[in-house]
Amino acid sequence: MDTSPPKDEVKILPPKQTFMSLSWDYFKFFLTCASIYGVGYFRLSASWVLLGSLGYFILEHAKSKNSKLTSSLKAIGEDEKAFIIQNFTVRDLPSWVYFPDVERAEWLNKVIKRMWPSISEYARDIIVTSIEPVVAQNLPTALTPFSFATIDLGDTPPRIGGVKVYMSESIRKDEIVMDLDLMLYSDARIKVNLGKIRAGVKEFELRGTLRVVMKPLVPKVPFGWRSPVCFLDSPYINFSLTDMGNILGLPGLQQTLNTVIRNVVNQMVVLPNRLPVQLVPDIDIQRLKYPLPQGVLHINVISGRNLKAGDKNVIGHNTSDPYCVVRVGARSFTTSVVKETLEPVWNQHFESIVDICHGQSVTVEVYDKDQGNKDDYLGCTSIPIESVLNKGEVDTWVVSGRCKNWFITFAVNMVPMSYHETGF
């Protein structure tokens, strides 16, 4: 009788531990023992132990959540179809299943995978020449000077989850406008110098809707003169620190870097900002980055009704100190805070220039202001700008998608520009 293991059986080996990871585990064990000894030696209250344990569990829960999200994004990058079949119900299927104008682009993913070594080389030059100076300007003084020590973008290329090409009458015949659902789980290995600290960056994640415009179309190779690239809204960005950045555990270092990188991305490649790509020489770069707008959006945040109570009071009714954040691409506007009410009245007006209405939305987020703490998120709603352009004005009560039975109302109208773009 053959007792040999089957060919498909895989022997699972324990994960390798590096010197740094072992040192960090022993350091945490020593710190725990020292903390318990210190509580007894200094005769401190047992509440300090409970408080420390609570903080530790909250931190571990956050790490576990980020780890699961990272694993999911990695699985999507390796085999999107298998991940969807195993983890999603019919309701959760991606947009290209429901909407016929959003198509899969596996052929494009194969092309990107083949071209990734050349693309990563081009991206490395952009990071050093364009991104590094902007990051250095936005960092706190304590984390300067800033520079990239090594940049290795890894072997995992980004994936395109879906492609939508606009064919409506409002799109000019001499241009191509398409939106790409961009997903990146990167095995990049990047080292940065933050003052006297050298930190590593790993598990870099990015997801967002990338707009690519090619115009004007001409009967010469490459058939277009320019191709500005941008994100419609702020993309999701996440990463982990390694080396000294992780071991030191400096308070707020991860959050500070994350905020700075988000701001830099918004300043460079989130509408109305663009990354200009020249297809032919002798083109005005400023016209690539700042084309003539399509119209001006007028937003009037009026009031709220039956809002969710963010503040729980022992005596009296539960209430909130609500305010709204209006987002249009990289632009954001904030209303005033109305104290202690679930029926706020703001009546505040904002204006925003719209370059291309297709694919963009006006998003209104509602928060409860908390002094000394992070503001409570109450909910949000959004309206496609294209529907505003078609209707002329939207003025209605809008129910939040997250919380039932409460509403906010705001009026939105768009004034289109009457001129026509000519030349460069």
C-alpha positions in Angstrom: 0.0 0.0 0.0 1.4 3.4 -1.0 1.7 5.6 2.1 3.5 8.4 0.4 1.8 11.8 0.6 -0.3 12.9 -2.4 1.5 15.1 -5.0 -0.8 18.0 -4.4 -0.1 18.1 -0.6 2.0 21.1 0.3 4.1 21.1 3.4 3.4 24.3 5.4 6.6 25.8 6.9 6.5 28.3 9.8 7.2 31.9 8.8 10.7 33.0 8.9 11.7 35.4 11.7 14.3 38.0 11.2 16.6 39.4 13.8 14.6 42.6 13.9 11.3 40.9 14.4 12.7 38.7 17.2 14.2 41.7 18.9 10.9 43.6 18.7 9.0 40.6 20.2 11.5 40.4 23.1 11.3 44.1 23.6 7.5 44.0 23.9 7.7 41.1 26.4 10.3 43.0 28.5 8.2 46.2 28.3 5.1 44.3 29.5 7.0 42.8 32.5 8.6 46.1 33.4 5.2 47.8 33.3 3.6 45.3 35.6 6.6 45.5 38.0 6.4 49.3 37.9 2.8 49.3 38.9 3.6 47.2 42.0 6.8 49.1 42.8 5.3 52.5 42.7 2.0 51.3 44.2 -0.1 52.7 41.3 -3.8 52.0 40.9 -4.9 48.9 39.0 -6.8 51.2 36.7 -3.5 51.9 34.9 -3.2 48.3 34.0 -6.7 48.2 32.7 -6.1 51.4 30.7 -2.9 50.0 29.2 -4.6 46.7 28.3 -7.5 48.6 26.7 -5.1 50.7 24.6 -3.1 47.6 23.6 -6.3 45.8 22.4 -7.5 48.8 20.5 -4.1 49.0 18.7 -4.1 45.3 17.9 -7.6 45.5 16.6 -6.6 48.3 14.2 -3.6 46.3 13.1 -5.7 43.2 12.5 -8.2 45.3 10.5 -5.5 46.8 8.3 -3.9 43.3 7.8 -7.2 41.9 6.6 -7.7 44.8 4.2 -4.1 44.4 2.9 -4.6 40.6 2.3 -7.9 41.3 0.4 -6.3 43.9 -1.8 -3.4 41.5 -2.5 -5.8 38.7 -3.4 -7.6 41.1 -5.8 -4.3 42.0 -7.4 -3.4 38.4 -8.0 -6.7 37.0 -9.2 -9.7 39.3 -9.1 -12.2 36.7 -10.5 -11.4 34.1 -7.9 -11.5 36.6 -5.1 -15.0 37.8 -6.2 -16.4 34.3 -6.4 -15.1 33.3 -2.9 -16.0 36.5 -1.0 -18.8 38.4 -2.7 -22.6 37.8 -3.0 -24.5 39.0 -6.0 -25.2 42.4 -4.4 -21.5 43.0 -3.8 -20.3 42.4 -7.3 -18.2 45.2 -8.9 -19.5 47.8 -11.2 -18.6 46.2 -14.5 -21.1 43.4 -13.7 -24.0 45.8 -13.3 -23.2 48.6 -15.7 -22.6 47.6 -19.4 -20.6 50.8 -20.0 -18.0 49.7 -17.5 -15.9 47.0 -19.0 -13.2 44.6 -17.8 -9.7 45.1 -19.3 -7.7 42.0 -18.7 -5.8 42.6 -21.9 -4.7 45.9 -20.5 -3.6 44.4 -17.2 -1.4 41.9 -19.2 0.1 44.8 -21.1 0.8 46.7 -17.9 2.4 43.6 -16.3 4.7 43.2 -19.3 5.6 46.9 -19.4 5.9 47.2 -15.6 9.8 47.4 -15.4 9.8 50.3 -17.8 6.8 52.0 -16.2 8.4 51.7 -12.7 11.6 53.3 -14.0 9.5 56.2 -15.3 7.6 56.4 -12.1 10.8 56.4 -10.0 12.0 59.5 -11.9 8.7 61.3 -11.2 8.9 60.4 -7.5 12.4 61.9 -7.2 11.9 65.0 -9.3 8.3 66.0 -8.5 7.0 64.3 -5.4 10.1 64.5 -3.1 10.3 68.3 -3.1 6.5 68.7 -2.4 6.6 66.1 0.5 9.6 67.9 2.0 7.7 71.2 2.0 4.7 69.8 3.7 6.4 67.9 6.5 6.8 69.3 10.0 10.2 70.8 10.8 11.1 67.9 13.2 10.9 65.5 10.2 13.1 67.5 7.9 15.3 67.2 5.8 13.4 64.6 3.8 14.7 62.5 1.0 14.2 59.1 -0.7 17.2 56.9 0.1 16.2 53.9 -2.1 13.2 53.4 -4.3 12.3 49.9 -5.5 8.6 49.7 -6.8 8.6 45.9 -6.6 7.3 43.3 -9.1 3.6 43.7 -8.5 2.0 46.1 -11.1 -1.2 48.0 -10.6 -4.5 46.5 -11.9 -7.3 48.0 -13.8 -10.6 46.8 -12.4 -12.8 48.4 -15.0 -12.8 50.9 -17.9 -15.5 53.4 -18.8 -15.2 55.3 -22.1 -17.6 58.3 -22.4 -19.5 58.5 -25.7 -22.2 61.0 -24.8 -22.9 64.0 -27.0 -21.3 66.4 -24.5 -17.9 64.9 -25.2 -16.1 66.6 -28.1 -15.5 64.5 -31.2 -11.8 65.3 -31.1 -11.1 63.9 -27.7 -11.3 60.6 -25.8 -12.3 60.6 -22.1 -12.0 57.4 -20.1 -12.1 56.4 -16.4 -10.0 53.6 -15.0 -10.7 51.8 -11.7 -7.1 51.7 -10.5 -6.0 49.2 -7.8 -2.5 48.9 -6.5 -1.1 46.5 -3.9 2.6 47.1 -4.1 5.5 45.0 -2.8 7.6 48.1 -3.1 10.7 48.5 -0.9 11.3 52.2 -0.2 13.6 53.8 2.3 13.2 57.5 3.3 15.2 59.8 5.5 13.2 61.8 8.0 15.6 64.1 9.7 17.8 61.8 11.7 15.5 58.8 11.2 15.6 56.3 8.4 12.3 54.6 7.9 11.1 52.0 5.4 7.8 51.9 3.6 6.1 48.6 2.7 2.6 47.3 1.8 1.7 50.5 -0.1 -1.9 50.4 -1.2 -3.8 52.8 -3.5 -7.2 52.7 -5.1 -9.2 55.3 -7.0 -10.8 56.3 -10.2 -8.2 57.6 -12.7 -9.3 59.8 -15.6 -7.3 59.8 -18.8 -8.1 62.3 -21.5 -6.5 62.4 -24.9 -7.0 65.5 -27.0 -7.1 66.8 -29.6 -7.2 63.8 -31.9 -5.0 64.2 -35.0 -4.2 62.1 -38.1 -0.7 61.6 -37.0 1.0 59.1 -34.7 0.4 59.0 -31.7 -3.0 60.4 -32.8 -3.2 62.8 -29.8 -1.2 65.8 -28.8 -1.6 65.7 -25.0 -3.0 63.4 -22.3 -3.6 64.9 -18.9 -4.1 62.3 -16.1 -5.9 62.8 -12.8 -8.0 61.2 -10.1 -11.7 62.2 -9.8 -11.6 62.1 -6.0 -9.0 61.6 -3.4 -7.8 58.0 -3.7 -7.6 55.5 -0.8 -3.9 55.4 0.4 -2.4 53.2 3.1 1.0 51.9 3.9 3.1 50.5 6.8 6.4 51.7 8.3 9.4 49.4 8.8 12.9 49.7 10.3 13.3 52.6 12.8 9.9 54.1 11.8 8.2 51.0 13.2 10.5 50.2 16.1 10.5 53.7 17.6 6.8 53.9 17.4 6.9 57.7 17.4 3.5 59.1 18.3 1.6 60.3 15.2 4.5 59.5 12.8 2.3 57.1 10.7 -0.6 59.5 10.7 1.6 62.5 9.9 3.1 60.8 6.9 -0.2 59.5 5.7 -1.8 63.0 5.9 1.2 64.6 4.1 1.1 62.0 1.3 -2.7 62.5 0.8 -2.2 66.3 0.6 0.6 65.9 -1.9 -1.5 63.6 -4.1 -4.4 66.0 -3.9 -2.2 68.9 -4.9 -0.7 67.1 -7.9 -3.2 64.6 -9.4 -6.7 65.1 -8.0 -9.1 67.3 -10.0 -8.8 70.2 -10.7 -5.1 69.3 -10.6 -3.6 67.1 -13.3 -0.4 65.3 -14.2 0.4 66.5 -17.8 1.7 63.9 -20.2 3.2 65.2 -23.4 2.7 63.0 -26.4 4.4 65.4 -28.8 7.0 68.1 -28.0 6.5 71.9 -28.0 3.3 72.0 -26.0 2.3 74.5 -23.4 2.5 72.5 -20.1 0.3 75.1 -18.3 -2.6 74.4 -20.7 -2.2 70.7 -20.0 -2.4 71.2 -16.3 -5.1 73.9 -16.2 -7.5 73.6 -19.2 -10.5 75.9 -19.6 -13.3 74.8 -17.2 -16.7 73.5 -18.2 -18.7 75.5 -15.7 -19.1 76.9 -12.2 -20.9 74.9 -9.6 -23.1 76.7 -7.0 -23.7 74.8 -3.8 -26.1 76.0 -1.0 -26.1 73.9 2.1 -29.4 74.8 3.7 -30.5 72.6 6.7 -30.8 69.2 8.3 -33.7 67.3 9.8 -33.8 64.5 12.4 -30.0 64.1 12.4 -28.3 61.4 14.4 -27.4 62.3 17.9 -23.6 62.1 18.3 -23.5 63.3 22.0 -25.1 61.0 24.6 -26.2 63.0 27.6 -27.1 61.5 31.0 -29.4 64.4 31.7 -31.6 65.9 29.0 -31.9 64.9 25.3 -29.2 63.5 23.2 -27.9 66.0 20.7 -25.2 66.9 18.2 -23.1 69.9 17.2 -23.4 69.3 13.4 -21.4 70.7 10.5 -21.0 69.7 6.9 -18.0 69.2 4.7 -18.6 69.6 0.9 -16.2 67.9 -1.4 -15.7 68.4 -5.2 -12.6 66.5 -6.3 -9.6 67.9 -4.3 -11.6 71.0 -3.2 -13.4 70.9 0.2 -15.6 73.5 2.0 -16.8 73.4 5.6 -19.9 75.0 7.0 -20.1 76.5 10.5 -20.9 74.4 13.5 -24.5 74.7 14.9 -24.5 73.9 18.6 -26.7 71.4 20.3 -29.4 70.6 17.8 -30.6 67.9 15.5 -32.4 70.4 13.3 -29.5 72.7 12.1 -29.9 75.6 9.7 -26.7 76.6 7.8 -27.8 78.5 4.7 -24.2 78.7 3.5 -23.1 79.1 -0.2 -20.0 77.7 -1.9 -18.7 77.8 -5.4 -16.4 75.5 -7.3 -15.1 75.4 -10.8 -15.8 72.2 -12.7 -13.4 71.1 -15.5 -15.3 68.0 -16.6 -18.7 67.1 -15.1 -18.7 63.5 -16.3 -17.8 61.0 -13.5 -17.6 63.7 -10.8 -19.9 64.1 -7.8 -20.7 66.6 -5.1 -20.3 64.9 -1.8 -21.7 66.2 1.5 -20.4 64.7 4.7 -22.0 65.4 8.1 -20.0 65.4 11.3 -20.6 66.1 15.0 -18.0 68.5 16.5 -16.3 67.2 19.6 -14.0 69.4 21.6 -10.7 67.6 22.3 -11.7 64.4 20.5 -12.1 63.2 16.9 -15.3 64.5 15.4 -18.0 61.9 15.0 -19.0 60.9 11.5 -22.8 61.0 11.1 -23.2 60.1 7.4 -22.9 61.4 3.8 -24.7 61.7 0.5 -23.6 62.6 -3.0 -25.1 63.9 -6.3 -23.5 63.3 -9.8 -22.5 66.7 -11.3 -23.7 65.4 -14.7 -27.3 65.1 -13.4 -27.0 68.7 -12.1 -26.0 69.8 -15.6 -28.9 67.9 -17.2 -31.6 69.1 -14.8 -30.2 72.7 -14.4 -30.7 72.6 -10.6 -31.1 70.0 -7.9 -33.0 71.2 -4.8 -34.4 68.4 -2.7 -34.3 66.6 0.6 -31.7 63.8 0.4 -31.7 60.8 2.8 -28.3 59.6 4.0 -27.3 56.2 2.7 -25.9 55.1 6.1 -28.5 56.4 8.7 -32.3 56.0 8.0 -35.0 58.6 8.7 -32.8 61.7 8.7 -32.2 64.1 6.0 -30.1 67.1 4.8 -31.1 69.5 2.1 -28.9 71.5 -0.2 -29.4 73.2 -3.6 -26.9 72.7 -6.4 -26.9 74.3 -9.8 -24.2 74.6 -12.5 -23.6 77.6 -14.8 -21.8 76.2 -18.0 -19.2 78.3 -19.7 -20.2 79.6 -23.2 -16.7 79.8 -24.8 -15.1 77.1 -26.9 -11.5 75.9 -26.4 -9.3 76.6 -29.4 -5.7 75.7 -30.1 -3.3 75.3 -27.3 
